[in-house]
Amino acid sequence: MGGVPEALGTLMDENHALLCEIGVSSPALDGLAEAARRAGASGAKLSGAGRGGNLIALVTAETQEAVVSTMRAAGAADVIVTTVGESQR
């Protein structure tokens, strides 16, 4: 089963913008989201309660390293990489 990651990235960006409008983001999360996008993430959005919480960035194998290093340089307290894909049975 495949998906359309590019469409998901756009939806993540739109959702983050809406969360900013209702005041649940923070300048720190907004900066990290923008840094992730500049480094090659297809999309980025806050997750959880916001206000210094968590950010999810959608990356590919090709953009992962650049996004991780850019987020660290931009002040991310920690970066956890999770791979999602087909099951290896």
N, C-alpha and C positions, 0 to 999 in steps of 0.2 A: 504494500500500500504506500503510495507516494503522496507528497503534498506539494505545496507551492510556497517554499520558504520566503521568497521575495514578497509575496502577498502578506505573509505573517509579519514580516519586518515592518511593512508599511502600517499594518494595523496596530502593532506595538507602539510605533511612533505616534500615531493618532491617539491611542489610549493615553500615552504619557502626557500629551498636550492637554487632553481633557482633565486629567488628574491635576495638572498644573493650574488649570482654570478654576477648579473647585478648591484649591488651596491645600492639597494634601502632599504636595511635593516639597522640596527644599532646594535652595541654591546649590548645595553640595550634590544632590542627586541629579539635578538638571545639568550641572557641569560634567558629571560622570557620564550621563547619557550622551551628551554632545561629544565628549571625548571618544566614547566607544564608536559612535557613528563616523566621526572623522577618521578613525583608525580602520574602518572597514566593516563594522557591524551592520547587518541588514536592518536592524531595528533595536531599540532599547526602551525599557520602561521600568518604572518603579514597581515593586511588588511588596505586599504586606501593608503595613500602616503608613509607610512613607516617613517623611520628616527625619531622614537619616537612617532609614531602614535598608532595604535591599533593592538592587537593580538587576534586571535580567537583560542581557545583550545577546542577540542572535548572531552567531558567527559561523563561518565555514572552517574547514581544516586549514584553508589557505590564509584566512584572516585572524585565526585564533591567537597566534603569538603576538601579532601587532596590537590587537585589542587588549589582551591581558597586560602587556607591558605599558601601553598607553594609560590604561585605567589605574595601574599602580602608580605611575608617574603623576597622574591627576589627583592622587590622594585616596584611592580606594583602600579601606582598612584591610580587606582580604579579597582575594579573587578565587573562586571555586569554579573549575571547569567540569561540566557534565556533558557526556556524549549521548546523544539520542539517535537511535537508528534501528535498523533491522536486527532482530534477534539472531544470535549466532548459535543455532541448534545443530 
